[in-house]
Amino acid sequence: MFTSMAALAATSLASPPVAVPLSVPCTLKRTEAHHSEGLDSWNAAYPRPVRRLNAVMVFLSFPDAEPLTGPAELTADHFPATSRFFERASYGKFRLRPHPLREWIRMPRASTAYAIRRDWNTAARTAYLRDALAAADRRVDFSRYDVVYFVADPDAPGVDSDATKVVNLEVPLRADGKDIRRVVTVFEKHPPDRLVLAHETGHVFDLPDLYHRPADGKGDWDTYVGDWDLMGSQFGLAPDLFGWHKWKLGWLEPRQVACVRGAGGHGTRLTLEPLAAGPGSGTAAAGSVASAGSVGFGVGGGTKLAVVRTARDRVLAFEARGPAGNDRAACSQGVLVYRVRSEAESGRGPIEVVDAHPGSGACWGDSVYGPLADAPVGLGESFTVPGEDVRIEVEDRAPSGAWTVKISTGS
C-alpha cells in the first residue's frame, strides 16, 4: 500500500502531465442512480459477465392463439447472434450459453388479459410474471440459471413487440430455492429487431439505456450516442460497447485504462489500441467466434481507453473506433470522445458522445443518427472539447491499427 501511495504522490507532483498507469484516480464512484455508470465497485444484485453464464429461454403460448412459429425458430432469431456479440465485445472473457425449451408452455389466461404494452401497468405485469413462473416451474429448474428469458408467442393478439424489456423486481419472485430479481420479457416479432436481446441482456448486467426518449414519444431517440453503443440502439452501425462499459463489466483490465492527469500545455502522448480488437492479438474476423481465452481474442493488451477526470461525478473518455468486430459496419473511424456522468439515471444521458464534426454527418439513411456517425476525431485532426479545457490531437496510426494521440488538459 505504501509503495502504491508513494507512486501516486510522485505522479501527482510530476510535470509535464502523464497518463497514470493506475486508473483509480479516474474511477467514478457508483451512485444510487439506476444503472449508475460508477465503476469503483460492482453491484452484487447483478450477475457479472466475466465467466460463462447460463440462460433459460421459456416459450409462452396463450389460450387465445395457436403459435405459428416454433421454439427452435424463435431461438434462432436470437442465438447464436447474441452470444457472438458478447463474446467479441468481451474479448472471449464472457460466454452466454442459452438453454431453450423445445416446447411451448401454456399460460392460464388469454394474451389480451395481461394488457401488455411498453409502459406496462405494474399489477398486470406482475400477474404475467407470476403466471409464467408458475406454468414453467414444472418444467424448469430455475436454480440452474443466471438469466431468465420469457419469450411470448409473437402472433398472439395481445402481444406488443414494443414491450420487450427487463423487469427489475423490488420483491423477487422465488422458484426452486432461488430469488429471481429480474426477468427479460420478450415480445418481439418474428424475425425480431437486430440485437434486441443483446441490448436487453445488457440491462441484466447493470448497463443503462443510452437513448433519449422524447417526452411525447415523438422525435429522435438517438441524439445522445447515435450508433456508438448497443445500449443506445440495437440498430447502430457500430454497436460495440463503450470502453467505459467494458471496464465496468471487467473486460478491460485497469492497466488498459490510462488516467490522464496534470495541468499545463505539454500534453500527454499515448497509444490507443482499437477497441474492437482482441487485446494484444488482433481482431476476430467478422462473423467468427472464438472460445474464451483463445488466440482470436487474447487476454493481454495495451491501452484501450483514456480518461480525463473533469468533476467529482464526470469524466471524458477517449477510445479508438473503426470498422472491425462488432463495429464492422461503422462508416467512420478515429478516436471517439464521450462524456460519462455517474449520477445520471438510465435514459437521462449517463453517456453522451461529443461530436468532433458538428457541421456534418455521415451514412444518412443507414445510421440511426447521421449527425453523430462521423463523430470521431480523424487522423491528423485536433479537437478541443466544448466546455472543457481538454484538447486531443490524433497524430499517427500504425500499420497494426494503433492510434497515437496527444491529450492536453489545462493551459
C-alpha positions in Angstrom: 0.0 0.0 0.0 2.8 2.4 0.9 4.5 1.8 -2.4 1.3 2.4 -4.3 0.5 5.6 -2.4 4.1 6.9 -2.9 3.8 6.2 -6.6 0.5 8.2 -6.8 2.0 11.1 -4.8 5.1 11.2 -7.1 2.9 11.1 -10.2 0.6 13.9 -9.0 3.7 16.2 -8.5 5.3 15.4 -11.8 5.4 17.8 -14.7 4.7 17.6 -17.6 1.4 15.7 -17.0 1.4 11.9 -17.6 -1.0 9.1 -18.2 -1.1 7.4 -14.8 -0.9 3.6 -15.3 -3.0 3.1 -12.2 -6.5 4.1 -13.4 -8.1 4.5 -9.9 -7.9 8.4 -10.0 -10.3 8.4 -12.9 -12.7 5.8 -11.4 -16.2 7.3 -10.8 -18.0 6.1 -7.7 -21.2 4.1 -8.1 -24.2 6.2 -7.0 -27.8 5.5 -6.2 -28.8 6.3 -9.8 -30.5 3.4 -11.6 -27.7 1.6 -13.6 -25.1 4.1 -12.4 -22.1 4.5 -14.6 -19.8 4.5 -11.5 -17.5 1.5 -11.5 -15.5 1.7 -8.3 -17.5 -1.3 -7.1 -19.8 -4.0 -8.6 -23.5 -4.0 -7.7 -23.8 -7.6 -6.4 -27.5 -7.6 -7.2 -26.5 -8.2 -10.8 -24.5 -11.2 -12.3 -21.1 -10.0 -13.5 -20.4 -11.3 -17.0 -16.8 -12.4 -16.6 -17.4 -16.1 -16.9 -19.9 -18.5 -18.6 -23.5 -17.6 -17.6 -26.4 -19.9 -18.3 -29.7 -18.5 -19.7 -33.0 -20.3 -19.9 -35.5 -19.5 -22.7 -39.1 -20.3 -21.8 -41.6 -20.0 -24.6 -45.1 -18.9 -23.6 -48.3 -19.6 -25.5 -51.8 -18.4 -24.7 -55.3 -19.9 -24.9 -56.5 -17.3 -27.4 -53.9 -18.2 -30.1 -52.2 -21.1 -31.7 -48.5 -20.4 -32.3 -47.4 -20.1 -35.9 -43.7 -20.3 -35.1 -41.8 -23.0 -33.2 -39.4 -22.6 -30.3 -36.5 -23.7 -32.4 -37.1 -20.8 -34.9 -37.5 -18.3 -32.2 -34.3 -19.4 -30.6 -32.5 -19.0 -33.9 -33.8 -15.4 -34.0 -31.5 -14.6 -31.1 -28.8 -17.2 -30.9 -26.0 -17.5 -31.7 -26.1 -13.8 -32.6 -26.4 -12.7 -29.0 -23.7 -14.9 -27.7 -21.4 -13.9 -30.5 -21.9 -10.2 -29.8 -20.9 -10.6 -26.2 -18.0 -13.0 -26.9 -16.5 -10.4 -29.3 -17.2 -7.5 -27.0 -15.6 -9.2 -24.0 -12.6 -10.5 -25.9 -13.7 -14.0 -25.1 -13.9 -13.4 -21.3 -17.7 -13.9 -21.2 -19.8 -16.6 -22.7 -23.6 -16.6 -22.6 -24.9 -20.1 -23.0 -28.6 -20.4 -23.9 -30.8 -23.3 -22.8 -34.0 -23.0 -24.8 -37.0 -25.2 -24.1 -38.2 -27.3 -27.0 -41.9 -26.9 -26.4 -44.5 -24.2 -25.6 -45.6 -23.6 -22.0 -49.3 -22.7 -21.9 -50.3 -19.6 -19.9 -53.5 -19.8 -17.9 -55.1 -16.7 -19.4 -55.6 -15.1 -22.8 -52.8 -12.8 -24.1 -55.2 -9.9 -24.1 -55.8 -10.3 -20.3 -52.4 -9.1 -19.4 -52.6 -5.6 -21.0 -49.1 -6.0 -22.5 -47.5 -2.7 -23.6 -44.3 -0.6 -23.4 -45.3 1.3 -20.2 -46.8 -1.8 -18.6 -49.2 -1.5 -15.7 -47.4 -2.9 -12.6 -50.3 -5.1 -11.5 -50.8 -6.6 -15.0 -47.1 -7.2 -15.4 -46.8 -8.9 -12.0 -49.7 -11.2 -12.9 -48.0 -12.1 -16.1 -44.7 -12.9 -14.5 -46.3 -14.9 -11.7 -48.4 -16.9 -14.1 -45.4 -17.5 -16.4 -43.2 -18.7 -13.5 -45.9 -21.0 -12.1 -46.6 -22.5 -15.5 -42.9 -23.0 -16.2 -41.8 -24.2 -12.8 -43.0 -27.8 -13.5 -40.5 -28.0 -16.4 -37.6 -25.7 -15.4 -35.2 -25.9 -12.5 -34.6 -22.1 -12.2 -31.8 -22.6 -9.7 -29.6 -23.7 -12.6 -29.8 -20.4 -14.5 -28.3 -16.9 -14.2 -30.6 -15.2 -16.8 -34.3 -15.9 -17.5 -35.9 -15.1 -20.8 -39.7 -15.4 -21.0 -40.5 -15.4 -24.8 -44.1 -14.8 -25.7 -45.8 -16.2 -28.8 -45.2 -13.2 -31.2 -48.5 -13.8 -33.1 -50.8 -13.8 -30.0 -53.3 -10.9 -30.3 -52.4 -9.3 -27.0 -48.6 -9.3 -27.6 -47.0 -5.9 -28.2 -43.5 -6.0 -29.6 -42.6 -2.6 -28.1 -43.0 -4.1 -24.6 -39.7 -6.2 -24.7 -37.7 -5.2 -21.7 -36.0 -6.2 -18.5 -38.3 -6.2 -15.5 -36.5 -5.4 -12.2 -38.4 -6.7 -9.2 -38.2 -5.0 -5.9 -39.7 -8.1 -4.3 -38.1 -11.0 -6.1 -40.0 -14.0 -7.4 -38.9 -17.3 -5.9 -38.6 -20.7 -7.5 -36.5 -23.8 -6.8 -35.0 -22.1 -3.8 -33.7 -19.2 -5.7 -34.7 -15.5 -5.7 -35.4 -14.2 -9.3 -34.8 -10.4 -9.2 -35.1 -9.7 -12.9 -36.6 -11.3 -16.0 -36.2 -10.4 -19.7 -39.7 -10.3 -21.1 -39.5 -10.9 -24.9 -42.4 -9.9 -27.1 -40.5 -9.5 -30.4 -42.0 -10.2 -33.8 -40.5 -13.0 -35.9 -37.9 -12.1 -37.1 -37.1 -9.6 -34.3 -35.2 -6.3 -34.2 -31.5 -6.8 -34.7 -29.5 -7.4 -31.5 -32.6 -6.5 -29.4 -31.9 -9.4 -27.0 -28.3 -8.4 -26.6 -29.5 -4.9 -25.6 -31.9 -6.2 -23.0 -29.3 -8.6 -21.7 -27.0 -5.6 -21.1 -29.5 -4.4 -18.6 -29.2 -7.7 -16.7 -25.5 -6.7 -16.3 -26.4 -3.3 -14.9 -25.9 -1.3 -18.1 -28.2 1.8 -18.6 -30.2 2.9 -21.6 -28.3 5.5 -23.5 -31.0 6.7 -25.8 -33.0 9.8 -25.3 -36.7 9.2 -25.0 -38.7 12.3 -26.2 -41.4 13.4 -23.7 -44.2 12.8 -26.2 -42.6 9.7 -27.7 -42.0 11.5 -30.9 -38.8 12.8 -32.4 -35.3 11.4 -32.4 -34.3 8.9 -29.8 -30.6 8.6 -30.7 -29.2 12.1 -30.0 -27.0 11.0 -27.0 -24.8 8.4 -28.5 -26.0 7.7 -32.1 -24.7 4.4 -33.4 -21.8 4.0 -30.9 -23.1 1.6 -28.3 -25.6 -1.2 -28.2 -27.3 0.4 -25.1 -28.2 3.4 -27.3 -29.6 1.4 -30.2 -29.7 -2.2 -31.3 -29.8 -0.9 -34.9 -26.5 1.0 -34.6 -23.8 0.6 -37.2 -21.1 0.5 -34.5 -22.9 -1.2 -31.6 -19.8 -2.5 -29.7 -20.0 -1.4 -26.0 -18.1 1.7 -25.0 -14.7 1.1 -23.4 -16.2 2.5 -20.2 -18.7 -0.2 -20.2 -16.1 -2.9 -20.9 -14.1 -1.6 -17.9 -17.2 -1.6 -15.8 -18.0 -5.2 -16.7 -14.5 -6.4 -16.1 -13.5 -7.0 -19.7 -10.7 -4.3 -19.6 -8.0 -4.6 -17.0 -7.1 -1.4 -15.0 -3.7 -1.4 -16.8 -5.5 -1.0 -20.1 -7.1 2.3 -18.9 -4.9 5.5 -18.9 -5.9 8.2 -16.5 -4.6 11.5 -18.0 -3.8 13.9 -15.2 -1.9 17.2 -14.7 -2.0 20.7 -15.9 -0.1 22.7 -18.5 0.2 22.7 -22.2 2.7 19.9 -22.6 0.1 17.2 -23.3 0.2 13.5 -22.7 1.1 11.3 -25.6 -0.2 7.8 -25.6 -1.1 4.9 -28.0 -4.7 3.7 -28.1 -5.3 0.2 -29.4 -8.6 -0.3 -31.4 -11.4 -1.0 -29.0 -12.8 -3.8 -31.2 -9.5 -5.7 -31.4 -8.7 -8.6 -29.0 -6.2 -7.3 -26.6 -2.7 -8.0 -27.9 -3.9 -10.3 -30.6 -5.8 -8.5 -33.3 -9.4 -8.6 -34.3 -11.6 -11.6 -34.7 -12.9 -12.0 -38.2 -16.4 -10.7 -38.9 -18.9 -13.5 -38.3 -16.4 -15.6 -36.4 -16.5 -16.6 -32.7 -13.5 -17.8 -30.6 -13.7 -19.6 -27.4 -12.8 -17.8 -24.2 -9.1 -17.4 -23.8 -8.5 -18.3 -27.5 -5.9 -16.6 -29.7 -8.6 -14.7 -31.6 -9.4 -12.6 -28.6 -6.4 -12.8 -26.3 -6.0 -11.8 -22.7 -3.2 -9.2 -22.7 -3.1 -5.9 -24.5 -2.1 -2.2 -24.3 -4.2 0.9 -23.6 -7.7 0.8 -25.0 -9.3 3.7 -23.0 -8.0 7.1 -21.9 -9.9 9.0 -19.3 -9.8 12.7 -18.1 -11.5 13.5 -14.8 -13.5 16.7 -15.2 -15.6 16.7 -12.0 -16.4 14.6 -9.0 -19.0 12.7 -10.9 -17.8 13.2 -14.5 -15.1 12.2 -16.9 -14.2 12.5 -20.6 -13.3 9.2 -22.3 -11.3 8.6 -25.4 -11.2 5.3 -27.5 -10.3 4.2 -31.0 -13.2 3.0 -33.1 -13.5 1.8 -36.6 -15.0 -0.9 -38.9 -13.9 -4.1 -37.1 -15.5 -6.8 -34.9 -19.0 -5.8 -33.7 -18.4 -2.4 -35.3 -17.7 -3.8 -38.8 -20.5 -1.7 -40.3 -19.1 1.6 -38.9 -18.8 4.2 -41.6 -16.1 6.3 -39.9 -13.1 5.8 -37.8 -10.8 7.6 -35.4 -10.8 8.5 -31.7 -14.3 8.8 -30.2 -14.8 11.2 -27.4 -17.7 11.0 -24.9 -18.8 12.3 -21.5 -19.7 10.0 -18.6 -21.8 11.0 -15.6 -22.2 8.6 -12.7 -25.1 10.4 -11.2 -27.3 10.4 -14.3 -30.1 7.9 -14.4 -30.6 5.3 -17.1 -32.2 7.0 -20.1 -31.2 10.5 -19.0 -27.8 10.8 -20.7 -25.3 9.0 -18.5 -23.1 8.9 -21.5 -23.1 11.5 -24.4 -20.9 11.3 -27.4 -19.0 14.6 -28.3 -19.2 15.4 -32.0 -15.8 16.4 -33.4 -17.5 17.4 -36.6 -20.7 19.2 -35.6 -21.2 20.7 -39.0 -21.5 17.4 -40.8 -22.8 13.9 -40.7 -22.4 10.5 -42.4 -24.2 7.4 -43.5 -27.5 9.2 -43.9 -30.2 6.5 -44.4 -28.2 3.8 -42.7 -27.1 5.5 -39.4 -29.6 5.7 -36.6 -28.4 9.4 -36.2 -26.4 10.8 -39.0 -25.0 13.8 -37.2 -23.0 11.6 -34.9 -21.9 9.0 -37.4 -18.8 11.0 -38.1 -18.2 12.0 -34.5 -14.6 10.5 -34.1 -11.5 12.7 -34.4 -9.8 11.6 -37.5 -6.1 11.1 -38.4 -4.3 14.4 -38.5 -7.1 16.3 -36.8 -7.2 18.1 -33.5 -10.3 18.9 -31.4 -11.0 20.9 -28.2 -13.9 19.5 -26.2 -16.6 22.2 -25.9 -17.0 23.4 -22.3 -13.8 21.7 -21.2 -10.2 22.7 -21.2 -9.2 19.4 -22.9 -7.8 19.0 -26.3 -6.9 15.9 -28.3 -4.6 15.6 -31.3 -4.6 12.4 -33.4 -1.1 12.3 -34.6 -0.5 8.9 -36.3 -1.9 5.5 -37.0 0.4 2.4 -37.1 0.0 -0.5 -39.5 -1.2 -2.5 -36.6 -4.2 -0.2 -36.3 -3.0 1.5 -33.1 -3.5 5.3 -32.9 -1.0 7.8 -31.4 -2.8 10.7 -29.7 -1.9 13.6 -27.5 -4.3 14.8 -24.9 -3.8 18.2 -23.3 -5.5 19.4 -20.1 -5.3 22.8 -18.7 -3.4 25.8 -20.1 
